[in-house]
Amino acid sequence: MERDWRCDIPEQRLVWAKATTEALKIIEGKWKTVIICQLFAAKGPLRFSELERRIEGRKSKNADPAA
């Protein structure tokens, strides 16, 4: 699925900007933005395990604490 972000109507751009700002206020936090960026960067749906692999610097439940 390809996304089309173009909008030639200034009023609609303002509506989208306000909605985006409100959404970002809701999702702010340490990992939420990283997860959303990975989902948008994906070319299609991601399984949870694939999303985990794509996120750098994450702490795995099964990670070796000595590593």
mmCIF file of the N, C-alpha and C atoms, coordinates in Angstrom:
data_MODEL
# 
_entry.id   MODEL 
# 
loop_
_atom_site.group_PDB 
_atom_site.id 
_atom_site.type_symbol 
_atom_site.label_atom_id 
_atom_site.label_alt_id 
_atom_site.label_comp_id 
_atom_site.label_asym_id 
_atom_site.label_entity_id 
_atom_site.label_seq_id 
_atom_site.pdbx_PDB_ins_code 
_atom_site.Cartn_x 
_atom_site.Cartn_y 
_atom_site.Cartn_z 
_atom_site.occupancy 
_atom_site.B_iso_or_equiv 
_atom_site.pdbx_formal_charge 
_atom_site.auth_seq_id 
_atom_site.auth_comp_id 
_atom_site.auth_asym_id 
_atom_site.auth_atom_id 
_atom_site.pdbx_PDB_model_num 
ATOM 1   N N  . MET A 1 1  ? 0.847  -1.166  0.000  1.00 0.00 ? 1  MET A N  1 
ATOM 2   C CA . MET A 1 1  ? 0.000  0.000   0.000  1.00 0.00 ? 1  MET A CA 1 
ATOM 3   C C  . MET A 1 1  ? 0.899  1.238   0.000  1.00 0.00 ? 1  MET A C  1 
ATOM 4   N N  . GLU A 1 2  ? 0.677  2.117   -0.911 1.00 0.00 ? 2  GLU A N  1 
ATOM 5   C CA . GLU A 1 2  ? 1.469  3.332   -1.003 1.00 0.00 ? 2  GLU A CA 1 
ATOM 6   C C  . GLU A 1 2  ? 0.672  4.489   -0.402 1.00 0.00 ? 2  GLU A C  1 
ATOM 7   N N  . ARG A 1 3  ? 1.370  5.346   0.328  1.00 0.00 ? 3  ARG A N  1 
ATOM 8   C CA . ARG A 1 3  ? 0.719  6.476   0.987  1.00 0.00 ? 3  ARG A CA 1 
ATOM 9   C C  . ARG A 1 3  ? 0.856  7.743   0.141  1.00 0.00 ? 3  ARG A C  1 
ATOM 10  N N  . ASP A 1 4  ? -0.195 8.529   0.098  1.00 0.00 ? 4  ASP A N  1 
ATOM 11  C CA . ASP A 1 4  ? -0.171 9.803   -0.617 1.00 0.00 ? 4  ASP A CA 1 
ATOM 12  C C  . ASP A 1 4  ? -0.384 10.916  0.410  1.00 0.00 ? 4  ASP A C  1 
ATOM 13  N N  . TRP A 1 5  ? 0.662  11.687  0.688  1.00 0.00 ? 5  TRP A N  1 
ATOM 14  C CA . TRP A 1 5  ? 0.613  12.717  1.715  1.00 0.00 ? 5  TRP A CA 1 
ATOM 15  C C  . TRP A 1 5  ? 0.360  14.106  1.129  1.00 0.00 ? 5  TRP A C  1 
ATOM 16  N N  . ARG A 1 6  ? 0.153  14.216  -0.161 1.00 0.00 ? 6  ARG A N  1 
ATOM 17  C CA . ARG A 1 6  ? -0.053 15.523  -0.782 1.00 0.00 ? 6  ARG A CA 1 
ATOM 18  C C  . ARG A 1 6  ? -1.414 16.108  -0.406 1.00 0.00 ? 6  ARG A C  1 
ATOM 19  N N  . CYS A 1 7  ? -1.416 17.406  -0.210 1.00 0.00 ? 7  CYS A N  1 
ATOM 20  C CA . CYS A 1 7  ? -2.672 18.111  0.053  1.00 0.00 ? 7  CYS A CA 1 
ATOM 21  C C  . CYS A 1 7  ? -2.528 19.534  -0.459 1.00 0.00 ? 7  CYS A C  1 
ATOM 22  N N  . ASP A 1 8  ? -3.397 19.922  -1.368 1.00 0.00 ? 8  ASP A N  1 
ATOM 23  C CA . ASP A 1 8  ? -3.335 21.252  -1.964 1.00 0.00 ? 8  ASP A CA 1 
ATOM 24  C C  . ASP A 1 8  ? -4.284 22.246  -1.297 1.00 0.00 ? 8  ASP A C  1 
ATOM 25  N N  . ILE A 1 9  ? -5.013 21.795  -0.295 1.00 0.00 ? 9  ILE A N  1 
ATOM 26  C CA . ILE A 1 9  ? -5.985 22.661  0.370  1.00 0.00 ? 9  ILE A CA 1 
ATOM 27  C C  . ILE A 1 9  ? -5.395 23.135  1.703  1.00 0.00 ? 9  ILE A C  1 
ATOM 28  N N  . PRO A 1 10 ? -5.087 24.439  1.825  1.00 0.00 ? 10 PRO A N  1 
ATOM 29  C CA . PRO A 1 10 ? -4.455 24.946  3.050  1.00 0.00 ? 10 PRO A CA 1 
ATOM 30  C C  . PRO A 1 10 ? -5.249 24.650  4.326  1.00 0.00 ? 10 PRO A C  1 
ATOM 31  N N  . GLU A 1 11 ? -6.562 24.751  4.266  1.00 0.00 ? 11 GLU A N  1 
ATOM 32  C CA . GLU A 1 11 ? -7.388 24.482  5.444  1.00 0.00 ? 11 GLU A CA 1 
ATOM 33  C C  . GLU A 1 11 ? -7.239 23.033  5.891  1.00 0.00 ? 11 GLU A C  1 
ATOM 34  N N  . GLN A 1 12 ? -7.165 22.125  4.919  1.00 0.00 ? 12 GLN A N  1 
ATOM 35  C CA . GLN A 1 12 ? -7.014 20.710  5.250  1.00 0.00 ? 12 GLN A CA 1 
ATOM 36  C C  . GLN A 1 12 ? -5.648 20.452  5.885  1.00 0.00 ? 12 GLN A C  1 
ATOM 37  N N  . ARG A 1 13 ? -4.618 21.146  5.400  1.00 0.00 ? 13 ARG A N  1 
ATOM 38  C CA . ARG A 1 13 ? -3.285 21.004  5.994  1.00 0.00 ? 13 ARG A CA 1 
ATOM 39  C C  . ARG A 1 13 ? -3.297 21.421  7.462  1.00 0.00 ? 13 ARG A C  1 
ATOM 40  N N  . LEU A 1 14 ? -4.032 22.497  7.776  1.00 0.00 ? 14 LEU A N  1 
ATOM 41  C CA . LEU A 1 14 ? -4.133 22.938  9.172  1.00 0.00 ? 14 LEU A CA 1 
ATOM 42  C C  . LEU A 1 14 ? -4.847 21.900  10.035 1.00 0.00 ? 14 LEU A C  1 
ATOM 43  N N  . VAL A 1 15 ? -5.894 21.300  9.488  1.00 0.00 ? 15 VAL A N  1 
ATOM 44  C CA . VAL A 1 15 ? -6.619 20.254  10.214 1.00 0.00 ? 15 VAL A CA 1 
ATOM 45  C C  . VAL A 1 15 ? -5.689 19.075  10.475 1.00 0.00 ? 15 VAL A C  1 
ATOM 46  N N  . TRP A 1 16 ? -4.945 18.651  9.459  1.00 0.00 ? 16 TRP A N  1 
ATOM 47  C CA . TRP A 1 16 ? -4.013 17.534  9.616  1.00 0.00 ? 16 TRP A CA 1 
ATOM 48  C C  . TRP A 1 16 ? -2.912 17.867  10.611 1.00 0.00 ? 16 TRP A C  1 
ATOM 49  N N  . ALA A 1 17 ? -2.406 19.111  10.564 1.00 0.00 ? 17 ALA A N  1 
ATOM 50  C CA . ALA A 1 17 ? -1.346 19.512  11.492 1.00 0.00 ? 17 ALA A CA 1 
ATOM 51  C C  . ALA A 1 17 ? -1.845 19.471  12.936 1.00 0.00 ? 17 ALA A C  1 
ATOM 52  N N  . LYS A 1 18 ? -3.058 19.951  13.156 1.00 0.00 ? 18 LYS A N  1 
ATOM 53  C CA . LYS A 1 18 ? -3.618 19.929  14.509 1.00 0.00 ? 18 LYS A CA 1 
ATOM 54  C C  . LYS A 1 18 ? -3.836 18.495  14.975 1.00 0.00 ? 18 LYS A C  1 
ATOM 55  N N  . ALA A 1 19 ? -4.379 17.664  14.112 1.00 0.00 ? 19 ALA A N  1 
ATOM 56  C CA . ALA A 1 19 ? -4.612 16.264  14.465 1.00 0.00 ? 19 ALA A CA 1 
ATOM 57  C C  . ALA A 1 19 ? -3.293 15.549  14.749 1.00 0.00 ? 19 ALA A C  1 
ATOM 58  N N  . THR A 1 20 ? -2.282 15.834  13.948 1.00 0.00 ? 20 THR A N  1 
ATOM 59  C CA . THR A 1 20 ? -0.971 15.220  14.147 1.00 0.00 ? 20 THR A CA 1 
ATOM 60  C C  . THR A 1 20 ? -0.368 15.657  15.473 1.00 0.00 ? 20 THR A C  1 
ATOM 61  N N  . THR A 1 21 ? -0.485 16.935  15.793 1.00 0.00 ? 21 THR A N  1 
ATOM 62  C CA . THR A 1 21 ? 0.033  17.447  17.060 1.00 0.00 ? 21 THR A CA 1 
ATOM 63  C C  . THR A 1 21 ? -0.646 16.767  18.239 1.00 0.00 ? 21 THR A C  1 
ATOM 64  N N  . GLU A 1 22 ? -1.951 16.643  18.188 1.00 0.00 ? 22 GLU A N  1 
ATOM 65  C CA . GLU A 1 22 ? -2.685 15.982  19.270 1.00 0.00 ? 22 GLU A CA 1 
ATOM 66  C C  . GLU A 1 22 ? -2.284 14.514  19.394 1.00 0.00 ? 22 GLU A C  1 
ATOM 67  N N  . ALA A 1 23 ? -2.137 13.844  18.261 1.00 0.00 ? 23 ALA A N  1 
ATOM 68  C CA . ALA A 1 23 ? -1.734 12.432  18.285 1.00 0.00 ? 23 ALA A CA 1 
ATOM 69  C C  . ALA A 1 23 ? -0.336 12.274  18.878 1.00 0.00 ? 23 ALA A C  1 
ATOM 70  N N  . LEU A 1 24 ? 0.575  13.159  18.515 1.00 0.00 ? 24 LEU A N  1 
ATOM 71  C CA . LEU A 1 24 ? 1.936  13.079  19.046 1.00 0.00 ? 24 LEU A CA 1 
ATOM 72  C C  . LEU A 1 24 ? 1.978  13.334  20.547 1.00 0.00 ? 24 LEU A C  1 
ATOM 73  N N  . LYS A 1 25 ? 1.108  14.190  21.044 1.00 0.00 ? 25 LYS A N  1 
ATOM 74  C CA . LYS A 1 25 ? 1.031  14.413  22.491 1.00 0.00 ? 25 LYS A CA 1 
ATOM 75  C C  . LYS A 1 25 ? 0.624  13.131  23.210 1.00 0.00 ? 25 LYS A C  1 
ATOM 76  N N  . ILE A 1 26 ? -0.268 12.376  22.589 1.00 0.00 ? 26 ILE A N  1 
ATOM 77  C CA . ILE A 1 26 ? -0.752 11.135  23.188 1.00 0.00 ? 26 ILE A CA 1 
ATOM 78  C C  . ILE A 1 26 ? 0.323  10.059  23.177 1.00 0.00 ? 26 ILE A C  1 
ATOM 79  N N  . ILE A 1 27 ? 1.082  9.987   22.100 1.00 0.00 ? 27 ILE A N  1 
ATOM 80  C CA . ILE A 1 27 ? 2.024  8.875   21.943 1.00 0.00 ? 27 ILE A CA 1 
ATOM 81  C C  . ILE A 1 27 ? 3.440  9.178   22.383 1.00 0.00 ? 27 ILE A C  1 
ATOM 82  N N  . GLU A 1 28 ? 3.690  10.367  22.943 1.00 0.00 ? 28 GLU A N  1 
ATOM 83  C CA . GLU A 1 28 ? 5.064  10.660  23.331 1.00 0.00 ? 28 GLU A CA 1 
ATOM 84  C C  . GLU A 1 28 ? 5.506  9.714   24.442 1.00 0.00 ? 28 GLU A C  1 
ATOM 85  N N  . GLY A 1 29 ? 6.748  9.343   24.398 1.00 0.00 ? 29 GLY A N  1 
ATOM 86  C CA . GLY A 1 29 ? 7.331  8.428   25.364 1.00 0.00 ? 29 GLY A CA 1 
ATOM 87  C C  . GLY A 1 29 ? 8.578  7.806   24.774 1.00 0.00 ? 29 GLY A C  1 
ATOM 88  N N  . LYS A 1 30 ? 9.287  7.034   25.593 1.00 0.00 ? 30 LYS A N  1 
ATOM 89  C CA . LYS A 1 30 ? 10.588 6.511   25.186 1.00 0.00 ? 30 LYS A CA 1 
ATOM 90  C C  . LYS A 1 30 ? 10.528 5.638   23.933 1.00 0.00 ? 30 LYS A C  1 
ATOM 91  N N  . TRP A 1 31 ? 9.622  4.680   23.876 1.00 0.00 ? 31 TRP A N  1 
ATOM 92  C CA . TRP A 1 31 ? 9.628  3.711   22.777 1.00 0.00 ? 31 TRP A CA 1 
ATOM 93  C C  . TRP A 1 31 ? 8.529  3.938   21.758 1.00 0.00 ? 31 TRP A C  1 
ATOM 94  N N  . LYS A 1 32 ? 7.502  4.661   22.105 1.00 0.00 ? 32 LYS A N  1 
ATOM 95  C CA . LYS A 1 32 ? 6.358  4.806   21.198 1.00 0.00 ? 32 LYS A CA 1 
ATOM 96  C C  . LYS A 1 32 ? 6.744  5.424   19.859 1.00 0.00 ? 32 LYS A C  1 
ATOM 97  N N  . THR A 1 33 ? 7.551  6.467   19.890 1.00 0.00 ? 33 THR A N  1 
ATOM 98  C CA . THR A 1 33 ? 7.948  7.127   18.646 1.00 0.00 ? 33 THR A CA 1 
ATOM 99  C C  . THR A 1 33 ? 8.807  6.210   17.790 1.00 0.00 ? 33 THR A C  1 
ATOM 100 N N  . VAL A 1 34 ? 9.697  5.462   18.423 1.00 0.00 ? 34 VAL A N  1 
ATOM 101 C CA . VAL A 1 34 ? 10.551 4.516   17.693 1.00 0.00 ? 34 VAL A CA 1 
ATOM 102 C C  . VAL A 1 34 ? 9.688  3.472   16.998 1.00 0.00 ? 34 VAL A C  1 
ATOM 103 N N  . ILE A 1 35 ? 8.717  2.953   17.702 1.00 0.00 ? 35 ILE A N  1 
ATOM 104 C CA . ILE A 1 35 ? 7.830  1.933   17.138 1.00 0.00 ? 35 ILE A CA 1 
ATOM 105 C C  . ILE A 1 35 ? 7.044  2.504   15.957 1.00 0.00 ? 35 ILE A C  1 
ATOM 106 N N  . ILE A 1 36 ? 6.492  3.684   16.120 1.00 0.00 ? 36 ILE A N  1 
ATOM 107 C CA . ILE A 1 36 ? 5.703  4.284   15.039 1.00 0.00 ? 36 ILE A CA 1 
ATOM 108 C C  . ILE A 1 36 ? 6.566  4.566   13.819 1.00 0.00 ? 36 ILE A C  1 
ATOM 109 N N  . CYS A 1 37 ? 7.777  5.046   14.031 1.00 0.00 ? 37 CYS A N  1 
ATOM 110 C CA . CYS A 1 37 ? 8.688  5.288   12.898 1.00 0.00 ? 37 CYS A CA 1 
ATOM 111 C C  . CYS A 1 37 ? 8.964  3.991   12.148 1.00 0.00 ? 37 CYS A C  1 
ATOM 112 N N  . GLN A 1 38 ? 9.184  2.908   12.868 1.00 0.00 ? 38 GLN A N  1 
ATOM 113 C CA . GLN A 1 38 ? 9.436  1.621   12.224 1.00 0.00 ? 38 GLN A CA 1 
ATOM 114 C C  . GLN A 1 38 ? 8.208  1.151   11.445 1.00 0.00 ? 38 GLN A C  1 
ATOM 115 N N  . LEU A 1 39 ? 7.032  1.359   11.991 1.00 0.00 ? 39 LEU A N  1 
ATOM 116 C CA . LEU A 1 39 ? 5.808  0.946   11.296 1.00 0.00 ? 39 LEU A CA 1 
ATOM 117 C C  . LEU A 1 39 ? 5.600  1.748   10.015 1.00 0.00 ? 39 LEU A C  1 
ATOM 118 N N  . PHE A 1 40 ? 5.870  3.048   10.051 1.00 0.00 ? 40 PHE A N  1 
ATOM 119 C CA . PHE A 1 40 ? 5.736  3.864   8.844  1.00 0.00 ? 40 PHE A CA 1 
ATOM 120 C C  . PHE A 1 40 ? 6.809  3.532   7.817  1.00 0.00 ? 40 PHE A C  1 
ATOM 121 N N  . ALA A 1 41 ? 7.999  3.150   8.280  1.00 0.00 ? 41 ALA A N  1 
ATOM 122 C CA . ALA A 1 41 ? 9.093  2.831   7.363  1.00 0.00 ? 41 ALA A CA 1 
ATOM 123 C C  . ALA A 1 41 ? 8.889  1.479   6.681  1.00 0.00 ? 41 ALA A C  1 
ATOM 124 N N  . ALA A 1 42 ? 8.090  0.624   7.279  1.00 0.00 ? 42 ALA A N  1 
ATOM 125 C CA . ALA A 1 42 ? 7.850  -0.708  6.715  1.00 0.00 ? 42 ALA A CA 1 
ATOM 126 C C  . ALA A 1 42 ? 7.056  -0.586  5.419  1.00 0.00 ? 42 ALA A C  1 
ATOM 127 N N  . LYS A 1 43 ? 7.309  -1.499  4.521  1.00 0.00 ? 43 LYS A N  1 
ATOM 128 C CA . LYS A 1 43 ? 6.594  -1.477  3.238  1.00 0.00 ? 43 LYS A CA 1 
ATOM 129 C C  . LYS A 1 43 ? 5.236  -2.155  3.328  1.00 0.00 ? 43 LYS A C  1 
ATOM 130 N N  . GLY A 1 44 ? 4.945  -2.733  4.458  1.00 0.00 ? 44 GLY A N  1 
ATOM 131 C CA . GLY A 1 44 ? 3.673  -3.411  4.655  1.00 0.00 ? 44 GLY A CA 1 
ATOM 132 C C  . GLY A 1 44 ? 3.506  -3.732  6.127  1.00 0.00 ? 44 GLY A C  1 
ATOM 133 N N  . PRO A 1 45 ? 2.515  -4.534  6.454  1.00 0.00 ? 45 PRO A N  1 
ATOM 134 C CA . PRO A 1 45 ? 2.291  -4.894  7.855  1.00 0.00 ? 45 PRO A CA 1 
ATOM 135 C C  . PRO A 1 45 ? 3.492  -5.640  8.440  1.00 0.00 ? 45 PRO A C  1 
ATOM 136 N N  . LEU A 1 46 ? 3.724  -5.450  9.732  1.00 0.00 ? 46 LEU A N  1 
ATOM 137 C CA . LEU A 1 46 ? 4.817  -6.138  10.424 1.00 0.00 ? 46 LEU A CA 1 
ATOM 138 C C  . LEU A 1 46 ? 4.252  -7.017  11.523 1.00 0.00 ? 46 LEU A C  1 
ATOM 139 N N  . ARG A 1 47 ? 4.815  -8.190  11.654 1.00 0.00 ? 47 ARG A N  1 
ATOM 140 C CA . ARG A 1 47 ? 4.512  -9.013  12.817 1.00 0.00 ? 47 ARG A CA 1 
ATOM 141 C C  . ARG A 1 47 ? 5.280  -8.435  13.995 1.00 0.00 ? 47 ARG A C  1 
ATOM 142 N N  . PHE A 1 48 ? 4.811  -8.723  15.198 1.00 0.00 ? 48 PHE A N  1 
ATOM 143 C CA . PHE A 1 48 ? 5.458  -8.178  16.385 1.00 0.00 ? 48 PHE A CA 1 
ATOM 144 C C  . PHE A 1 48 ? 6.924  -8.585  16.459 1.00 0.00 ? 48 PHE A C  1 
ATOM 145 N N  . SER A 1 49 ? 7.231  -9.842  16.153 1.00 0.00 ? 49 SER A N  1 
ATOM 146 C CA . SER A 1 49 ? 8.621  -10.310 16.225 1.00 0.00 ? 49 SER A CA 1 
ATOM 147 C C  . SER A 1 49 ? 9.511  -9.571  15.226 1.00 0.00 ? 49 SER A C  1 
ATOM 148 N N  . GLU A 1 50 ? 8.989  -9.250  14.051 1.00 0.00 ? 50 GLU A N  1 
ATOM 149 C CA . GLU A 1 50 ? 9.764  -8.494  13.063 1.00 0.00 ? 50 GLU A CA 1 
ATOM 150 C C  . GLU A 1 50 ? 9.981  -7.064  13.550 1.00 0.00 ? 50 GLU A C  1 
ATOM 151 N N  . LEU A 1 51 ? 8.976  -6.478  14.145 1.00 0.00 ? 51 LEU A N  1 
ATOM 152 C CA . LEU A 1 51 ? 9.115  -5.137  14.704 1.00 0.00 ? 51 LEU A CA 1 
ATOM 153 C C  . LEU A 1 51 ? 10.193 -5.127  15.788 1.00 0.00 ? 51 LEU A C  1 
ATOM 154 N N  . GLU A 1 52 ? 10.199 -6.138  16.628 1.00 0.00 ? 52 GLU A N  1 
ATOM 155 C CA . GLU A 1 52 ? 11.233 -6.250  17.668 1.00 0.00 ? 52 GLU A CA 1 
ATOM 156 C C  . GLU A 1 52 ? 12.630 -6.286  17.065 1.00 0.00 ? 52 GLU A C  1 
ATOM 157 N N  . ARG A 1 53 ? 12.798 -7.059  16.001 1.00 0.00 ? 53 ARG A N  1 
ATOM 158 C CA . ARG A 1 53 ? 14.116 -7.172  15.360 1.00 0.00 ? 53 ARG A CA 1 
ATOM 159 C C  . ARG A 1 53 ? 14.565 -5.847  14.754 1.00 0.00 ? 53 ARG A C  1 
ATOM 160 N N  . ARG A 1 54 ? 13.631 -5.053  14.277 1.00 0.00 ? 54 ARG A N  1 
ATOM 161 C CA . ARG A 1 54 ? 13.980 -3.791  13.616 1.00 0.00 ? 54 ARG A CA 1 
ATOM 162 C C  . ARG A 1 54 ? 14.368 -2.683  14.589 1.00 0.00 ? 54 ARG A C  1 
ATOM 163 N N  . ILE A 1 55 ? 13.926 -2.793  15.814 1.00 0.00 ? 55 ILE A N  1 
ATOM 164 C CA . ILE A 1 55 ? 14.193 -1.735  16.789 1.00 0.00 ? 55 ILE A CA 1 
ATOM 165 C C  . ILE A 1 55 ? 15.570 -1.953  17.402 1.00 0.00 ? 55 ILE A C  1 
ATOM 166 N N  . GLU A 1 56 ? 16.451 -1.021  17.140 1.00 0.00 ? 56 GLU A N  1 
ATOM 167 C CA . GLU A 1 56 ? 17.806 -1.106  17.666 1.00 0.00 ? 56 GLU A CA 1 
ATOM 168 C C  . GLU A 1 56 ? 17.822 -0.636  19.113 1.00 0.00 ? 56 GLU A C  1 
ATOM 169 N N  . GLY A 1 57 ? 18.708 -1.252  19.904 1.00 0.00 ? 57 GLY A N  1 
ATOM 170 C CA . GLY A 1 57 ? 18.895 -0.811  21.272 1.00 0.00 ? 57 GLY A CA 1 
ATOM 171 C C  . GLY A 1 57 ? 17.841 -1.296  22.243 1.00 0.00 ? 57 GLY A C  1 
ATOM 172 N N  . ARG A 1 58 ? 16.972 -2.166  21.795 1.00 0.00 ? 58 ARG A N  1 
ATOM 173 C CA . ARG A 1 58 ? 15.932 -2.650  22.699 1.00 0.00 ? 58 ARG A CA 1 
ATOM 174 C C  . ARG A 1 58 ? 16.507 -3.693  23.644 1.00 0.00 ? 58 ARG A C  1 
ATOM 175 N N  . LYS A 1 59 ? 15.877 -3.890  24.758 1.00 0.00 ? 59 LYS A N  1 
ATOM 176 C CA . LYS A 1 59 ? 16.260 -4.918  25.718 1.00 0.00 ? 59 LYS A CA 1 
ATOM 177 C C  . LYS A 1 59 ? 15.309 -6.092  25.532 1.00 0.00 ? 59 LYS A C  1 
ATOM 178 N N  . SER A 1 60 ? 15.858 -7.225  25.164 1.00 0.00 ? 60 SER A N  1 
ATOM 179 C CA . SER A 1 60 ? 15.046 -8.420  24.976 1.00 0.00 ? 60 SER A CA 1 
ATOM 180 C C  . SER A 1 60 ? 14.811 -9.089  26.324 1.00 0.00 ? 60 SER A C  1 
ATOM 181 N N  . LYS A 1 61 ? 13.640 -9.692  26.506 1.00 0.00 ? 61 LYS A N  1 
ATOM 182 C CA . LYS A 1 61 ? 13.356 -10.438 27.729 1.00 0.00 ? 61 LYS A CA 1 
ATOM 183 C C  . LYS A 1 61 ? 14.336 -11.592 27.892 1.00 0.00 ? 61 LYS A C  1 
ATOM 184 N N  . ASN A 1 62 ? 14.778 -12.144 26.763 1.00 0.00 ? 62 ASN A N  1 
ATOM 185 C CA . ASN A 1 62 ? 15.663 -13.304 26.791 1.00 0.00 ? 62 ASN A CA 1 
ATOM 186 C C  . ASN A 1 62 ? 17.129 -12.931 26.635 1.00 0.00 ? 62 ASN A C  1 
ATOM 187 N N  . ALA A 1 63 ? 17.439 -11.659 26.687 1.00 0.00 ? 63 ALA A N  1 
ATOM 188 C CA . ALA A 1 63 ? 18.826 -11.228 26.482 1.00 0.00 ? 63 ALA A CA 1 
ATOM 189 C C  . ALA A 1 63 ? 19.702 -11.700 27.631 1.00 0.00 ? 63 ALA A C  1 
ATOM 190 N N  . ASP A 1 64 ? 20.933 -12.032 27.312 1.00 0.00 ? 64 ASP A N  1 
ATOM 191 C CA . ASP A 1 64 ? 21.900 -12.474 28.307 1.00 0.00 ? 64 ASP A CA 1 
ATOM 192 C C  . ASP A 1 64 ? 22.359 -11.262 29.107 1.00 0.00 ? 64 ASP A C  1 
ATOM 193 N N  . PRO A 1 65 ? 22.092 -11.232 30.433 1.00 0.00 ? 65 PRO A N  1 
ATOM 194 C CA . PRO A 1 65 ? 22.464 -10.055 31.217 1.00 0.00 ? 65 PRO A CA 1 
ATOM 195 C C  . PRO A 1 65 ? 23.972 -9.841  31.285 1.00 0.00 ? 65 PRO A C  1 
ATOM 196 N N  . ALA A 1 66 ? 24.764 -10.883 31.050 1.00 0.00 ? 66 ALA A N  1 
ATOM 197 C CA . ALA A 1 66 ? 26.221 -10.765 31.096 1.00 0.00 ? 66 ALA A CA 1 
ATOM 198 C C  . ALA A 1 66 ? 26.772 -10.164 29.807 1.00 0.00 ? 66 ALA A C  1 
ATOM 199 N N  . ALA A 1 67 ? 25.962 -10.130 28.755 1.00 0.00 ? 67 ALA A N  1 
ATOM 200 C CA . ALA A 1 67 ? 26.442 -9.634  27.455 1.00 0.00 ? 67 ALA A CA 1 
ATOM 201 C C  . ALA A 1 67 ? 26.513 -8.144  27.411 1.00 0.00 ? 67 ALA A C  1 
# 
